[in-house]
Amino acid sequence: MTIGAKPPTYTVNTGHTHCPDHLWMIDEGSGASLTDRGKTGGYNLTLSATTGAGPDWVTDGTHGPVLDFVSANEDRATNGSISGLSGTQVVVVIAKGVAGAGTRCMVSVSDDTQLDRYVDLVYQGDEDVEVLVRFDNTLQTNTSNTDLTLGWDVVALRFSDTTVDWSLNGSAWATFAITNTGMIAAMNAFALGCQNISTPAQFWDDNICAAMWWHGSKSDAEIAAIAADPWQFLTTTVKKLKLLVHSDAQSDASIAGVVFAAPGGSDITGAKIGEFTGAAFEASLEGGKAVLKVPVSDFSGTSLSTSDTPVALVRNTTDTTGLIAGTVIEE
């Protein structure tokens, strides 16, 4: 399935109809934890492994930072501490699988103190999506007739004490009935990349891009809309360097510049960050000054944050400024 690129910068619109209660964008790019950015939040995940060092951070050509799980190392991202669940739950994971034998688990909700209480969203070696449900020694499964694409797939799990459903890339829910009174209330753990029971098993063997969780049901139409645009509840922003200069530069085009880190001590500048070309001053003045805004990606400045104060020198074919103190903004 073709999925729009994961935004590199954004804010979460918690008022959006489809904003999840829990959201792991998996965009940290390094470190051993994943922040829950959902409207409820609180379920930060820890990257770990039964063997090895946990999943690796890799860069996908479309989505940027993603996690690479290796089944031989038994990698997982796990919370291990959820409580108070009731009613229907919906989990979506954006994952990429590899062909091969064996059952591999994308997402697991479980009672991690026992071997026989879990709801797992897995795929088999023939690439079929499957839901595994076990509650107090009763195992139930529901397998799709549709294979994963082995590209990026939006795979969804909906479950309660009486039904468990799956959806692949926005397809209508494939439902089967269960009778597991008390199952949802017993769940206390959540994991990506493995069956998260007292002895973790069935480890994932490729990339996971993002995961989402809603406390409450989603209809066929709603899960189709989420799969079609899984980033719709994000307000995307672009990080820019903002410079204010004399009003004579208003609307000037073909602007080139060089950007330095903020100076320290008695230095005039910090280290050089990069250069840009082809910029233009805005048509409107701000406080009587001409305004230049340059995306930080244009001069290798993506590591800059809004607390940074770089300095820059800019010019066109006829005029050159002195060093200008800049600010980093998002808009």
Residue pairs with C-beta under 8 A, 6 or more apart in sequence:
1 149
1 151
1 152
1 153
1 154
1 169
1 227
2 152
3 62
3 63
3 94
3 152
3 154
3 209
3 230
4 229
4 230
4 231
5 62
5 63
5 64
6 25
6 27
6 62
6 63
6 64
6 209
6 210
6 231
7 231
7 234
7 236
8 27
8 64
8 302
9 236
9 237
9 238
9 239
9 330
10 231
10 234
10 235
10 236
10 237
11 234
11 235
11 237
12 19
12 23
12 37
12 38
12 39
12 233
12 234
12 235
13 19
13 233
13 234
13 235
14 39
14 233
16 232
16 233
17 233
18 222
18 225
18 226
18 232
18 233
19 38
19 39
19 233
20 38
20 39
20 92
20 212
20 213
20 214
20 233
21 38
21 39
21 40
21 213
21 214
21 215
22 36
22 38
22 40
22 41
22 42
22 43
22 212
22 213
23 36
23 37
23 38
23 210
23 211
23 212
23 213
24 34
24 35
24 36
24 37
24 45
24 77
24 192
24 210
24 211
24 212
25 35
25 37
25 210
26 34
26 65
26 66
26 67
26 208
26 209
26 210
26 211
27 64
27 65
28 34
28 35
28 57
28 65
29 57
29 59
29 64
29 65
30 57
31 47
32 46
32 47
32 48
32 54
33 44
33 45
33 46
33 47
34 44
34 45
34 46
34 47
34 77
35 44
36 42
36 43
36 44
36 45
38 212
38 213
40 215
43 79
43 82
43 190
43 213
44 79
45 77
45 78
45 79
45 190
45 191
45 192
46 77
46 78
46 79
46 80
47 54
47 55
47 67
47 75
47 76
47 77
48 54
48 75
48 76
48 77
48 78
49 55
49 73
49 74
49 75
49 76
50 74
50 76
50 200
51 73
51 74
52 70
52 72
52 73
52 74
52 75
53 73
54 73
54 75
54 76
54 77
55 67
55 68
55 69
55 70
55 75
55 76
55 77
55 193
55 208
56 67
56 68
56 70
56 75
57 65
57 66
57 67
57 68
58 65
58 66
58 67
58 68
58 207
59 65
59 66
60 66
60 207
60 209
62 152
63 152
63 209
63 210
66 207
66 208
66 209
67 75
67 77
67 192
67 193
67 207
67 208
68 206
68 207
69 75
69 76
69 193
69 203
69 204
69 205
69 206
69 207
69 208
70 203
70 205
71 102
71 104
71 203
71 204
71 205
73 203
74 194
74 200
74 203
75 193
75 194
75 203
75 204
76 191
76 192
76 193
76 194
76 196
76 200
76 203
76 204
77 191
77 192
77 193
77 208
78 189
78 190
78 191
78 192
78 194
78 196
79 189
79 190
79 191
80 112
80 188
80 189
80 190
80 191
80 196
81 188
81 189
82 109
82 187
82 188
82 189
82 190
83 188
85 184
85 185
85 187
85 215
86 184
86 185
87 160
87 184
87 215
87 216
87 217
88 158
88 159
88 160
88 216
88 217
89 109
89 158
89 159
89 160
89 184
89 213
89 214
89 215
89 216
90 156
90 157
90 158
90 213
90 214
90 216
90 217
90 218
90 223
91 107
91 109
91 121
91 156
91 157
91 211
91 212
91 213
91 214
92 154
92 155
92 156
92 157
92 211
92 212
92 213
92 223
92 226
92 227
92 230
93 106
93 107
93 121
93 154
93 155
93 156
93 192
93 208
93 210
93 211
93 212
94 152
94 153
94 154
94 155
94 208
94 209
94 210
94 211
94 230
95 106
95 152
95 153
95 155
95 204
95 206
95 207
95 208
95 209
96 150
96 151
96 152
96 153
96 206
96 207
96 208
96 209
97 104
97 123
97 127
97 148
97 150
97 153
97 204
97 205
97 206
98 150
98 205
98 206
99 125
99 127
99 150
100 125
100 205
101 125
102 124
102 125
102 202
103 122
103 123
103 124
103 125
103 130
103 132
103 202
104 122
104 123
104 202
104 203
104 204
104 205
105 120
105 121
105 122
105 193
105 194
105 195
105 201
105 202
105 203
105 204
106 121
106 122
106 123
106 155
106 192
106 193
106 204
106 208
107 120
107 121
107 157
107 190
107 191
107 192
107 211
108 118
108 119
108 120
108 121
108 189
108 190
108 191
108 194
108 195
108 196
108 197
109 118
109 119
109 120
109 159
109 187
109 189
109 190
109 196
110 117
110 118
110 119
110 120
110 187
110 188
110 189
110 190
110 191
110 195
110 196
110 197
111 117
111 118
111 186
111 187
111 188
111 189
111 197
112 188
112 189
112 196
112 197
112 198
113 188
113 198
114 197
114 198
115 197
115 198
115 199
116 134
116 135
116 136
116 137
116 197
117 134
117 135
117 136
117 183
117 186
117 187
117 197
118 132
118 133
118 134
118 195
118 196
118 197
119 131
119 132
119 133
119 157
119 159
119 164
119 183
119 187
120 131
120 132
120 133
120 195
120 202
121 129
121 130
121 131
121 155
121 157
121 166
122 129
122 130
122 131
122 132
122 195
122 202
123 129
123 130
123 148
124 130
124 143
126 147
127 147
127 148
127 150
128 143
128 144
128 145
128 146
128 147
128 148
129 143
129 144
129 146
129 148
129 155
129 166
129 168
130 141
130 142
130 143
130 144
130 166
131 141
131 142
131 143
131 157
131 159
131 164
131 165
131 166
131 176
132 139
132 140
132 141
132 195
133 139
133 140
133 141
133 159
133 164
133 178
133 180
133 183
134 140
135 178
135 180
135 183
135 186
136 180
138 180
140 164
140 176
140 178
142 164
142 166
142 174
142 176
144 166
144 168
144 174
146 168
146 171
148 155
148 168
149 169
152 209
153 168
153 169
154 168
154 169
154 170
154 226
154 227
154 230
155 166
155 167
155 168
155 169
156 166
156 167
156 168
156 218
156 223
156 226
156 227
157 164
157 165
157 166
158 164
158 165
158 166
158 167
158 173
158 217
158 218
158 223
159 165
159 184
160 184
161 178
161 179
161 180
161 181
161 182
161 183
161 184
162 177
162 178
162 179
162 180
163 175
163 176
163 177
163 178
164 175
164 176
164 178
165 173
165 174
165 175
165 176
166 173
166 174
167 173
167 174
167 223
167 227
169 227
170 223
170 224
170 225
170 226
170 227
170 228
171 224
172 220
172 224
173 220
173 223
189 196
190 196
190 213
191 200
192 204
192 208
192 211
193 203
193 204
193 208
194 200
194 201
194 202
194 203
194 204
195 201
195 202
210 230
212 226
212 230
218 226
225 232
226 232
237 330
237 331
238 295
238 330
238 331
239 295
239 296
239 297
239 302
239 304
239 306
239 328
239 329
239 330
240 293
240 294
240 295
240 296
240 328
240 329
240 330
240 331
241 259
241 293
241 294
241 295
241 296
241 299
241 301
241 304
241 310
241 312
241 326
241 327
241 328
242 291
242 292
242 293
242 326
242 327
242 328
242 329
243 291
243 292
243 293
243 294
243 312
243 314
243 324
243 326
244 286
244 287
244 289
244 290
244 291
244 292
244 324
245 281
245 289
245 290
245 292
245 314
245 321
245 324
246 289
246 290
247 285
247 288
247 289
247 290
248 290
248 319
249 281
249 290
249 292
249 319
250 281
250 282
250 283
250 284
250 285
250 290
251 280
251 281
251 282
251 283
251 290
252 280
252 281
252 290
252 316
253 280
253 281
253 316
254 277
254 278
254 280
254 316
254 317
255 277
255 278
255 279
255 280
255 281
255 292
255 314
255 315
255 316
256 275
256 276
256 277
256 278
256 279
256 314
256 315
256 316
257 275
257 276
257 279
257 294
257 299
257 312
257 313
257 314
257 315
258 272
258 274
258 275
258 299
258 312
258 313
259 272
259 273
259 274
259 275
259 276
259 299
259 301
259 310
259 311
259 312
259 326
260 269
260 270
260 271
260 272
260 273
260 310
260 311
260 312
260 323
261 269
261 270
261 271
261 272
261 273
261 308
261 310
261 311
262 270
262 308
262 309
262 310
262 311
263 269
263 270
263 311
264 270
268 323
269 311
269 323
270 310
270 311
273 299
273 300
273 301
273 304
273 310
274 299
274 300
274 301
275 299
276 294
276 298
276 299
279 292
279 294
279 298
279 314
280 292
281 290
281 291
281 292
282 290
282 291
282 292
282 293
284 291
285 291
292 314
293 329
293 331
296 302
296 304
296 328
301 310
304 310
304 328
305 328
306 327
306 328
306 329
306 330
307 328
308 328
309 325
309 326
309 327
309 328
310 326
310 328
311 323
311 324
311 325
311 326
312 323
312 324
312 326
313 320
313 321
313 322
313 323
313 324
314 320
314 321
314 324
315 321
